[in-house]
Amino acid sequence: MTANDRERRLMPGDATRRYLAALRERGPLDVRWDRAPTRHKRYPEAARVTLPWRTTAEPSPEALAGALLRELLGFDRLVWLHQLDEEGAAAGGAPMLVLGRPAPSGGALYPIEAYVALAGGLYHYDPVHHVLELVRGGDHRPVSGLPEAGGVLVLTAVFWRSMFKYGDFGYRLMCQETGVLLAQAQAAGARLGIGVRAHLGLREADLECVLGLDGRREAVMAALSLTFPCNDGGPGEPVHGERARPSSPPPLPLVGGPAALLHRSTATTGEPGPLPEPWTLPEPPEPPLPLGARHQLPDATPVPQVRVSRTSPPAGYQPVPLPLADLAAILAAARAPHPGGLPEATVTIYLLALRVDGLPPAAYRYHPATTTLTSVGPPDPPPGPLHANTRAALRTAAAALIPVGDPLAAVEQVGDRWYRLQQIAAGASIHRAALAAFALGRAARIHSDGANDATDQVLGLAGTPFRSLSLLLLGTPLTRGPSLVRDLTSQGGDQPPARAPATNP
Ligand SMILES: Cc1cc2nc3c(=O)[nH]c(=O)nc-3n(C[C@H](O)[C@H](O)[C@H](O)COP(=O)(O)O)c2cc1C
């Protein structure tokens, strides 16, 4: 029997179960830095469209798409970094000046690439030079499956870029990171006047064919349709010419194993077309009394999405309480509608309140319809196994926001593709919360190691099919050194950035 035959015999959910078991059993990381691929892709011989660095009075679709791409993947910050140990203490060594990107990425490996189909052609975004590289001439929007869109933005994952370090766990990170970028695109699009809609029900294999990807080294994770506030150029010329060639050597393909099997299953068992509607999912069970006390949150004022220098301290915050109104706004942002029409209960938001004004320290479940929190357990931060920087950050953080979901809840409806959809939803939820936190002058950082059995125990989820999917720490940024962040992008003419350089740890 061939490997393909064996795969055909798998039932929906089997690939997810195998992957989850492999993650539970995985040992410490054995990182081979000499096998690390480059951190971005290029098409060296392709024709280029130089993108403007500043907003122009009459922007073209190319300029607007470029502005959006820069807010997703561009190099937009200079970070003057003093070297710290795992717990955030000065480790000596020369300070470094590093380039920062707008959205967070697991291990700062940035495995997600972006392509955009506009009337004039299909382009790859090169963040280093802030240019569009022409992958192939002609209007690819009709063949992308989204013919009505002014532009089609496709996010792909270069598997090896994350998996050379994290192995199978990298697949989970890349799914969450796709969600992070969907949330970032929606926020940036709102600010730039670009309508952004995520499509999670498309057949990725068709898009990979359009992009010339083999689906093993680099594969499509999500597509977004863009609506521009200017003329999108109408129907362009038919697709023509050869596809440009990417630089070599190519990244290594997905190695056989649970992540490769899950990826193939998420791609092939998913029905093309829209996700099932109406679609309800089970919610986590309510805790028994005496737990379950309800706390009403103040009305959440929507947080304006302005561009901010991000603050994501790796190991600590000012140990000061978070105002309840800020928490209410951050929770509301986390629970905004999911991308791609996913049902409400794709993820449920839980909270570990450590220092919040007017809220007793405890573990809570958030109920968005009534804007209430019900206590589900004692306040103990999860005992571990946690990385040293997570333990250090927990000592001073104000709260931890935890998306929770049942990884097998909808395998009947959408097969193993559910795993990917739920992880995307989890990534989008926490990033919306992080953006709201930044807009309120707070800091936030994802600590993936915080999603573990101990956390599930604290949240009262042990014995249920629900699991913590990630953990976002929230707090108030430290106001003293040791790193300086300089925003490289400018929102106003040729003036230098108006804001003084922000400091963070
Ligand atoms: C899906 C995901 C998982 C992450 N997991 C962790 C983590 O476990 N621990 C941590 O310190 N940072 C984590 N991060 C944050 C990244 O390490 C961080 O974004 C990256 O180092 C770049 O730094 P910056 O966000 O300050 O730009 C994660 C980010 C993402 C998107």
The ligand as a Gaussian input file, in Angstrom:
#p B3LYP/6-31G(d) Opt

LIG

0 1
 C        2.175000      33.168000      16.196000
 C        3.203000      33.855000      17.063000
 C        3.742000      33.190000      18.152000
 C        4.680000      33.839000      18.976000
 N        5.157000      33.171000      20.074000
 C        6.032000      33.806000      20.910000
 C        6.524000      33.166000      22.083000
 O        6.180000      32.011000      22.365000
 N        7.363000      33.854000      22.887000
 C        7.763000      35.135000      22.608000
 O        8.516000      35.721000      23.374000
 N        7.324000      35.762000      21.493000
 C        6.472000      35.135000      20.647000
 N        5.997000      35.778000      19.536000
 C        6.447000      37.149000      19.270000
 C        7.622000      37.166000      18.294000
 O        8.752000      36.550000      18.855000
 C        7.933000      38.609000      17.875000
 O        6.841000      39.073000      17.123000
 C        9.191000      38.703000      17.038000
 O       10.320000      38.389000      17.814000
 C        9.382000      40.107000      16.460000
 O        9.392000      41.065000      17.466000
 P        8.346000      42.265000      17.509000
 O        6.979000      41.657000      17.609000
 O        8.707000      43.059000      18.705000
 O        8.499000      43.019000      16.220000
 C        5.083000      35.161000      18.692000
 C        4.549000      35.822000      17.579000
 C        3.613000      35.164000      16.774000
 C        3.019000      35.885000      15.583000

